[in-house]
Amino acid sequence: MKFDSIKSRLLLMLLICVLGMSLLVISQHFFTQKLVSLHQQRELLLRLGQDLLQMRRHEKDFLLRHEIDYYHRFTRRADIFNQHLARFVPMMKEHGYPDDLAGQLAQSMFDYQRLFSQVIQLQSEIGLTKTLGLKGELSKVEQQLAPIVASDKALAEARVAAREYMLFNDSESSTRFYRIAETLALQSDTDNEKVLLNNYIQLFTRLTNATRDMGITHNKGLRGQFRQQAHDVEAQLEHVDTAFQPLINKQTDQVRLYSLSIALFTSVVLILLLIKSFATFHSAFANFVMFFYRCKRQYQRIDPKQLGFAEFKSLAELANEMVESRRDMEMQLAETQAALRRQYRVNQQNDESHHRESNEIPPVRKQ
């Protein structure tokens, strides 16, 4: 199909506009879907971070208050975290993230839960309240010793040392307790008193060992391992989040690049086509103006090949036909006028000769 007519040129411009807009819409839809997917993954990653933050809060609440309800909340939040992580893993694979990254995150989360379960078990062994665990057993033995120990003051000092150790976890309180309790055991008068004192010392020893295993400070023992594991999970989530941001920026830049490229290409093609069409229009009109200007002086045909558009070529052919027709008419009129002039001269000559003949006839004489 030759686009040599105004109609076809307009259809071509319309086709270019529709094609450019279609490509722009398709590219926008394609990249928007990618961006939506990435933002959904980012949102899911933020949910993972929020889940982990809630787990850390429940962890700290349990370590502070020793209420088992916080463990149940921690477990429920951990299940939600694992569900979100299970949804997040396929998205990571979709965008080319290493499989071991998701595996490491899942393993770190599993170790975090396992260590917290161990903290719960060890704290339950120590005693969630004063009446449970080793603390409760220690209190019961102290109650049994109170009526049979001869030195109430020494037993009271031992109890104070034990309580101070439970509060501050310092070695000085532990040493003072052992000194007082062993002195009471050596001074005991009955076997029952000695057995209770030995049991008292053994329970305190188990309590100190459990406390040491739990961690004298927040960064030691099982609590230190547990906190470090929580920090590892946080660091891995931050690593994934940091890796996601460049991917989102890259997709955003691609959307901007493709959109601008399509819009620029479409605009350039339309501008070039409009410039060419304008030049063709201008040339065609100029040729028509010159044609009519010359027609005032002489009959001259217009060249249809110089007009560009088919509509103008058709008008040029009609104009040429009009010129030829008028030329033929004028030639016929000139021939007719020439014939009339000749006929007029002939008639005039005939009249003159007839008049001369009439003048030459002699007059008739009367008889």
matplotlib code that plots the C-alpha trace (Angstrom):
import matplotlib.pyplot as plt

x = [0.0, 1.4, 0.8, 0.6, -2.8, -4.0, -6.3, -3.6, -1.2, -3.7, -4.4, -0.7, -0.3, -3.3, -1.8, 1.5, -0.3, -2.3, 0.7, 2.8, 0.1, -0.5, 3.2, 3.3, 0.3, 1.7, 5.1, 3.5, 1.3, 4.2, 6.5, 3.8, 3.0, 6.7, 6.8, 3.6, 5.2, 8.3, 6.4, 4.3, 7.5, 8.8, 5.6, 5.9, 9.5, 8.3, 5.8, 8.6, 10.4, 7.3, 6.8, 10.4, 10.0, 6.9, 8.8, 11.6, 9.0, 7.5, 11.0, 11.9, 8.6, 9.1, 12.6, 11.4, 8.2, 8.6, 5.0, 4.4, 1.8, 4.5, 6.0, 2.6, 2.5, 6.0, 5.1, 2.1, 4.0, 6.8, 4.2, 3.0, 6.6, 7.2, 4.0, 5.1, 8.6, 7.1, 5.3, 8.4, 10.8, 9.2, 9.4, 13.1, 13.7, 11.7, 14.1, 17.2, 18.1, 20.3, 18.4, 20.8, 19.8, 16.2, 17.5, 19.8, 17.0, 14.7, 17.5, 18.3, 14.7, 14.5, 17.6, 16.0, 12.9, 14.9, 17.1, 14.1, 12.5, 15.7, 15.5, 11.9, 12.8, 15.8, 13.8, 11.0, 13.6, 14.9, 11.3, 8.9, 7.7, 9.0, 7.0, 7.9, 11.1, 14.3, 13.2, 10.1, 12.1, 14.6, 11.8, 10.2, 13.5, 14.0, 10.5, 11.4, 14.7, 13.3, 11.9, 14.8, 17.9, 19.4, 20.7, 17.9, 20.2, 22.6, 19.7, 18.3, 21.7, 21.8, 18.4, 19.4, 22.5, 20.4, 17.9, 20.7, 22.2, 18.8, 18.5, 22.0, 23.7, 27.0, 29.7, 30.0, 26.4, 27.0, 30.3, 28.6, 25.7, 28.0, 30.0, 27.0, 25.2, 28.3, 28.8, 25.2, 25.7, 28.8, 27.0, 23.8, 22.8, 20.4, 20.6, 17.4, 18.8, 22.0, 20.1, 18.0, 21.0, 22.8, 19.7, 19.5, 23.1, 22.6, 19.4, 21.3, 24.2, 21.7, 20.2, 23.6, 24.5, 21.2, 21.6, 25.1, 23.8, 21.1, 23.7, 24.9, 24.5, 22.3, 25.3, 26.5, 25.2, 22.0, 20.6, 23.6, 23.4, 19.7, 20.2, 22.9, 20.7, 18.0, 20.5, 21.5, 17.9, 17.6, 20.8, 19.7, 16.3, 18.1, 20.4, 17.5, 15.8, 19.0, 19.2, 15.6, 15.9, 18.3, 16.0, 13.1, 15.2, 16.3, 12.7, 11.6, 14.4, 13.5, 9.9, 11.0, 13.5, 11.1, 8.3, 10.4, 11.9, 8.5, 7.1, 10.2, 10.2, 6.5, 6.9, 9.9, 8.2, 5.0, 7.0, 9.0, 5.8, 4.1, 7.1, 7.1, 3.3, 3.6, 6.4, 4.3, 1.2, 3.3, 4.9, 1.6, -0.1, 2.9, 2.7, -1.1, -0.5, 2.2, 0.0, -2.9, -0.5, 1.0, -2.4, -3.2, -0.5, -0.3, -1.7, 0.6, 0.1, 0.8, 3.0, 1.0, 4.3, 5.3, 2.2, 2.8, -0.7, -3.1, -5.9, -3.7, -2.7, -6.4, -7.0, -3.9, -5.3, -8.7, -6.9, -4.9, -8.1, -9.7, -6.8, -6.9, -10.6, -10.4, -7.6, -9.6, -12.6, -10.6, -9.0, -12.5, -13.7, -10.7, -11.4, -15.0, -14.2, -11.7, -14.4, -16.9, -14.4, -13.7, -17.4, -17.9, -15.3, -16.7, -20.2, -18.9, -17.0, -20.2, -22.2, -19.7, -19.5, -23.3, -23.5, -21.0, -22.9, -26.0, -24.3, -23.0, -26.4, -27.6, -30.9, -33.9, -35.0, -38.8, -40.5]
y = [0.0, 3.4, 6.2, 8.9, 10.3, 12.6, 9.9, 7.2, 9.7, 10.5, 6.8, 6.2, 8.9, 7.5, 4.0, 5.3, 7.0, 3.9, 1.7, 3.9, 4.2, 0.4, -0.2, 2.3, 0.7, -2.8, -1.9, 0.0, -3.0, -5.4, -3.4, -2.3, -6.0, -6.5, -3.5, -4.6, -8.0, -6.5, -4.2, -7.1, -8.9, -5.8, -5.6, -9.3, -8.7, -5.8, -8.2, -10.6, -7.8, -6.9, -10.6, -10.8, -7.5, -8.9, -12.1, -10.0, -8.2, -11.4, -12.7, -9.7, -9.8, -13.4, -12.8, -9.9, -11.3, -15.1, -15.6, -18.6, -16.7, -14.8, -18.1, -19.0, -15.6, -16.1, -19.5, -18.2, -15.3, -17.7, -19.8, -16.6, -15.7, -19.2, -18.9, -15.5, -16.9, -19.9, -17.4, -15.3, -18.1, -18.6, -14.9, -14.9, -17.7, -15.8, -12.9, -14.9, -14.9, -17.9, -20.8, -21.0, -17.4, -18.6, -21.8, -19.9, -17.6, -20.5, -22.4, -19.2, -18.9, -22.6, -22.2, -19.0, -20.9, -23.9, -21.7, -19.9, -23.2, -24.2, -20.8, -21.6, -25.1, -23.8, -21.0, -23.4, -25.5, -22.5, -21.4, -19.1, -17.9, -18.1, -21.2, -23.2, -25.0, -24.8, -21.6, -23.2, -26.3, -24.0, -22.1, -25.4, -26.6, -23.2, -23.6, -27.1, -25.8, -22.9, -24.8, -27.2, -25.0, -23.8, -20.5, -18.6, -15.7, -17.8, -19.4, -15.9, -14.7, -17.8, -17.0, -13.4, -14.5, -16.9, -14.1, -11.7, -14.2, -14.7, -11.0, -10.0, -13.3, -12.2, -14.6, -12.8, -13.8, -17.3, -17.6, -16.2, -18.6, -21.6, -20.4, -20.0, -23.2, -25.4, -23.9, -24.7, -28.3, -28.8, -27.4, -29.5, -31.8, -34.2, -36.3, -34.8, -31.2, -32.3, -34.0, -30.9, -28.6, -30.8, -30.8, -27.0, -26.7, -29.1, -27.2, -23.9, -25.5, -26.7, -23.2, -21.5, -24.0, -23.4, -19.6, -19.9, -21.9, -19.3, -16.5, -14.3, -11.4, -10.8, -11.6, -14.8, -18.4, -19.5, -16.0, -14.7, -17.4, -16.8, -13.0, -13.5, -15.9, -13.2, -10.7, -13.1, -13.4, -9.6, -9.2, -11.7, -9.9, -6.6, -8.2, -9.4, -6.0, -4.2, -6.5, -5.8, -2.1, -2.0, -4.4, -2.1, 0.9, -1.1, -2.0, 1.6, 2.9, 0.3, 1.5, 5.1, 4.2, 2.2, 4.7, 7.6, 5.6, 4.6, 8.1, 9.7, 7.3, 7.8, 11.6, 11.7, 9.5, 11.7, 14.9, 13.7, 12.5, 15.8, 17.8, 15.7, 16.1, 19.8, 20.1, 18.1, 20.3, 23.5, 22.3, 21.2, 24.5, 26.4, 24.5, 25.2, 28.9, 29.1, 27.1, 29.5, 32.5, 31.2, 30.3, 34.0, 34.5, 31.1, 27.7, 25.4, 22.0, 21.1, 18.1, 15.8, 14.1, 17.2, 17.4, 14.4, 13.5, 11.5, 14.0, 16.8, 14.7, 14.1, 17.9, 18.4, 16.0, 17.8, 21.2, 19.9, 18.6, 22.0, 23.7, 21.4, 21.9, 25.6, 25.6, 23.5, 25.8, 28.9, 27.3, 26.4, 29.9, 31.4, 29.2, 30.1, 33.8, 33.4, 31.7, 34.3, 37.0, 35.3, 34.9, 38.5, 39.6, 37.4, 38.8, 42.3, 41.7, 40.2, 43.2, 45.6, 43.8, 43.7, 47.4, 48.2, 46.1, 47.9, 51.2, 50.1, 49.2, 52.0, 53.7, 52.7, 55.3, 56.3, 55.8]
z = [0.0, -1.1, 1.4, -1.4, -0.4, 2.4, 3.7, 3.8, 5.4, 8.1, 8.6, 8.9, 11.6, 13.4, 13.2, 14.5, 17.4, 18.2, 17.9, 20.2, 22.8, 22.7, 23.2, 26.0, 27.7, 27.2, 28.6, 31.5, 32.3, 32.1, 34.2, 36.6, 37.2, 38.0, 40.3, 42.0, 42.5, 43.9, 46.2, 47.4, 48.2, 50.0, 51.9, 52.8, 53.9, 56.1, 57.6, 58.3, 60.1, 62.0, 63.0, 64.2, 66.1, 67.9, 68.7, 70.2, 72.3, 73.6, 74.3, 76.4, 78.1, 79.1, 80.3, 82.4, 83.8, 83.4, 82.3, 80.1, 78.1, 76.3, 75.2, 73.6, 71.9, 70.7, 69.3, 67.4, 66.0, 64.9, 63.0, 61.3, 60.5, 58.9, 56.9, 55.5, 54.9, 52.9, 50.7, 50.3, 49.3, 45.8, 45.2, 46.0, 43.5, 40.9, 41.0, 41.0, 44.7, 45.8, 47.3, 50.2, 51.3, 52.0, 53.5, 55.8, 56.9, 57.6, 59.5, 61.5, 62.4, 63.4, 65.7, 67.2, 68.1, 69.4, 71.6, 73.0, 73.8, 75.7, 77.5, 78.5, 79.7, 81.7, 83.2, 84.1, 85.9, 87.8, 88.5, 86.7, 90.1, 93.7, 94.4, 91.2, 90.1, 92.1, 93.7, 95.1, 96.3, 97.9, 99.7, 100.9, 102.4, 104.1, 105.6, 106.8, 108.3, 110.2, 113.1, 113.6, 113.0, 116.2, 114.8, 113.3, 112.6, 110.5, 108.6, 107.9, 106.6, 104.3, 103.0, 102.4, 100.5, 98.4, 97.6, 96.7, 94.4, 92.7, 92.2, 91.3, 90.3, 92.0, 93.2, 96.6, 97.6, 96.4, 98.4, 101.5, 101.2, 101.0, 104.0, 106.1, 105.0, 105.4, 108.9, 109.8, 108.4, 110.6, 113.6, 113.1, 115.9, 114.2, 111.1, 109.8, 110.1, 108.4, 105.5, 105.0, 105.1, 102.5, 100.4, 100.8, 99.6, 96.7, 95.6, 95.7, 93.7, 91.0, 91.0, 90.5, 87.8, 86.0, 86.4, 85.0, 82.1, 81.5, 81.6, 84.4, 82.0, 78.9, 76.6, 78.3, 78.5, 76.8, 76.8, 75.0, 72.3, 72.0, 71.6, 69.1, 67.1, 67.1, 65.8, 63.1, 61.9, 61.9, 60.0, 57.3, 56.9, 56.6, 54.0, 51.9, 52.3, 51.2, 48.2, 47.2, 47.0, 44.1, 42.2, 42.7, 41.6, 38.6, 37.6, 38.1, 35.9, 33.2, 33.3, 33.0, 30.2, 28.1, 28.6, 27.5, 24.6, 23.2, 23.7, 22.1, 19.2, 18.5, 18.8, 16.4, 13.8, 14.0, 13.8, 10.8, 9.1, 9.9, 8.5, 5.4, 5.0, 5.6, 3.0, 0.5, 1.2, 0.8, -2.4, -3.9, -3.1, -4.5, -7.7, -7.9, -7.3, -10.0, -12.3, -12.1, -12.2, -15.5, -16.9, -17.1, -19.7, -21.4, -21.3, -19.5, -18.1, -14.5, -13.8, -11.4, -10.3, -8.5, -6.3, -4.0, -2.8, -5.0, -4.4, -5.7, -8.7, -9.5, -9.3, -11.5, -14.1, -14.0, -14.3, -17.3, -18.9, -18.2, -19.8, -22.9, -23.2, -23.0, -25.5, -27.9, -27.4, -28.0, -31.1, -32.4, -31.6, -33.4, -36.4, -36.4, -36.1, -39.0, -41.1, -40.3, -41.2, -44.5, -45.2, -44.3, -46.8, -49.5, -48.9, -48.8, -52.1, -53.7, -52.6, -54.0, -57.4, -57.6, -56.8, -59.6, -62.1, -61.2, -61.8, -65.2, -66.9, -69.4, -68.9, -71.1, -73.7, -74.0, -77.4]

ax = plt.figure().add_subplot(projection="3d")
ax.plot(x, y, z, "-o")
ax.set_aspect("equal")
plt.show()
